[in-house]
C-alpha cells in the first residue's frame, strides 16, 4: 500500500456516494488517503489485513463507514491504537439509528469517535484536525477555512 495518512473503509459499495464527501475534504487539504470496501462480517480477515497494511504505509487515522449493525469501526478500533472515526450510514428499516448506536456505544478502552448519521464531510474534517496536531501547514489551512466561513458581524 502506498504512503497514506487516512484509510477510509466502508462496509459496502453502496456507501461510496456518501463517503465521497470524506475523500473530497481530504483532497482539498492535500491529505493522502485510500478507500477500500471491507466488511466486519463478510471479510473480517481482509479488514484486519487492511489495517495492518495501512499502518505499515504510515496511516495515522482510520475512517470507517457502515450501516445497520455497523461493527466495522469497532473491529478496526480493536486492531489499532490510531484514532478511528465512525460514520454511521442511513440504511435499512431504522435509517441509520441502529448504525449510530452500534458505532457510538463502544466498550471501555476501545473508543470510536462518531460523527452524525451520513456525516462523511465532518469525518474528513475531524481527520484533518487530528493530523493538524502535528502538521502546522494543515493547521494553518484549517484556520484559514474557518476564517473564510465566519459570519460577518454587523
C-alpha positions as CSV (number, residue, x, y, z in Angstrom):
1,X,0.0,0.0,0.0
2,X,1.3,3.4,-0.9
3,X,2.0,6.0,1.7
4,X,-1.2,7.3,3.2
5,X,-2.4,9.3,6.2
6,X,-6.0,8.2,6.3
7,X,-7.6,4.9,5.4
8,X,-11.3,5.0,4.6
9,X,-13.1,1.7,5.0
10,X,-16.7,1.1,4.1
11,X,-18.8,-1.9,4.6
12,X,-20.5,-1.8,1.2
13,X,-20.0,-0.2,-2.2
14,X,-23.4,1.4,-1.7
15,X,-21.8,3.6,1.0
16,X,-19.5,5.2,-1.6
17,X,-21.7,8.1,-2.7
18,X,-21.9,9.3,0.9
19,X,-18.2,8.7,1.6
20,X,-17.1,10.7,-1.4
21,X,-17.6,13.7,0.8
22,X,-14.8,12.5,3.1
23,X,-12.5,12.0,0.2
24,X,-13.3,15.5,-1.2
25,X,-12.4,17.1,2.2
26,X,-9.1,15.2,2.3
27,X,-8.3,16.1,-1.3
28,X,-8.9,19.8,-0.5
29,X,-6.4,19.7,2.3
30,X,-3.9,17.5,0.4
31,X,-4.2,14.6,2.8
32,X,-3.2,11.3,1.2
33,X,-5.9,8.7,1.6
34,X,-7.0,5.3,0.3
35,X,-10.6,3.9,0.1
36,X,-11.4,0.2,0.5
37,X,-14.5,-1.8,0.7
38,X,-14.3,-4.1,3.7
39,X,-16.9,-5.8,5.9
40,X,-16.6,-6.6,9.6
41,X,-18.9,-9.5,8.9
42,X,-18.2,-10.7,5.4
43,X,-14.5,-10.1,5.1
44,X,-13.1,-9.9,8.7
45,X,-9.6,-11.2,7.8
46,X,-9.3,-8.8,4.9
47,X,-10.4,-6.0,7.2
48,X,-7.7,-6.8,9.7
49,X,-5.1,-7.1,7.0
50,X,-6.1,-3.7,5.6
51,X,-5.5,-2.2,9.0
52,X,-2.1,-3.8,9.2
53,X,-1.1,-2.7,5.7
54,X,-2.3,0.8,6.2
55,X,-0.3,1.2,9.5
56,X,2.8,-0.1,7.6
57,X,2.2,2.6,5.0
58,X,2.1,5.3,7.6
59,X,-1.7,5.7,8.2
60,X,-2.5,7.9,11.1
61,X,-6.3,7.9,11.1
62,X,-9.0,5.4,10.1
63,X,-12.4,6.4,9.0
64,X,-15.0,3.6,8.9
65,X,-18.5,3.8,7.4
66,X,-21.2,1.2,7.8
67,X,-24.9,0.9,8.1
68,X,-27.2,-1.3,10.1
69,X,-25.2,-3.4,12.6
70,X,-22.2,-1.1,11.8
71,X,-19.4,-3.1,13.6
72,X,-16.7,-2.0,11.1
73,X,-15.3,0.9,13.2
74,X,-15.3,-1.2,16.3
75,X,-13.4,-4.0,14.7
76,X,-10.8,-1.6,13.3
77,X,-10.5,0.1,16.7
78,X,-9.8,-3.2,18.3
79,X,-6.9,-3.8,15.9
80,X,-5.1,-0.4,16.2
81,X,-4.2,2.3,18.6
82,X,-4.6,5.0,15.9
83,X,-7.8,7.2,16.0
84,X,-10.8,5.6,14.4
85,X,-13.7,7.8,13.2
86,X,-17.0,6.0,12.7
87,X,-19.6,7.2,10.1
88,X,-23.0,5.6,10.6
89,X,-24.8,5.2,7.3
90,X,-28.5,5.6,6.9
91,X,-29.8,2.3,5.6
92,X,-32.3,-0.4,6.4
93,X,-35.6,0.0,8.2
94,X,-34.1,2.2,11.0
95,X,-32.4,4.6,8.6
96,X,-29.1,4.7,10.4
97,X,-30.3,4.8,14.0
98,X,-29.1,1.3,14.6
99,X,-25.7,2.1,12.9
100,X,-25.4,5.2,15.1
101,X,-25.9,3.2,18.3
102,X,-23.6,0.4,17.2
103,X,-20.8,2.9,16.4
104,X,-21.1,5.2,19.4
105,X,-21.7,2.6,22.1
106,X,-18.2,1.1,22.3
107,X,-16.9,-0.7,25.3
108,X,-14.4,1.0,27.7
109,X,-10.8,1.2,26.3
110,X,-11.8,0.8,22.6
111,X,-13.1,4.3,21.6
112,X,-14.5,5.3,18.3
113,X,-15.1,9.0,17.5
114,X,-18.5,9.0,15.9
115,X,-20.0,11.7,13.7
116,X,-23.6,12.1,12.7
117,X,-25.5,9.6,10.5
118,X,-24.1,10.2,7.0
119,X,-21.7,12.7,8.5
120,X,-18.9,11.9,6.0
121,X,-17.8,15.5,5.5
122,X,-17.3,16.0,9.2
123,X,-15.4,12.8,9.4
124,X,-13.0,14.2,6.9
125,X,-12.6,17.5,8.7
126,X,-12.1,15.7,12.0
127,X,-9.4,13.5,10.5
128,X,-7.7,16.7,9.2
129,X,-7.9,18.3,12.7
130,X,-6.3,15.2,14.2
131,X,-3.4,15.3,11.7
132,X,-3.1,19.1,12.1
133,X,-1.9,18.5,15.7
134,X,1.5,17.6,14.3
135,X,1.4,19.5,11.0
136,X,1.5,23.3,11.1
137,X,0.6,23.6,7.3
138,X,-2.6,21.7,7.9
139,X,-3.3,23.7,11.0
140,X,-2.9,26.9,9.0
141,X,-5.2,25.7,6.2
142,X,-7.9,24.8,8.8
143,X,-7.6,28.3,10.4
144,X,-8.0,29.9,7.0
145,X,-11.0,27.8,6.2
146,X,-12.7,28.7,9.5
147,X,-11.9,32.4,9.0
148,X,-13.5,32.3,5.5
149,X,-16.6,30.6,6.9
150,X,-17.1,33.3,9.6
151,X,-20.4,35.1,9.5
152,X,-19.9,38.8,9.0
153,X,-20.7,40.9,12.1
154,X,-22.9,44.0,11.7
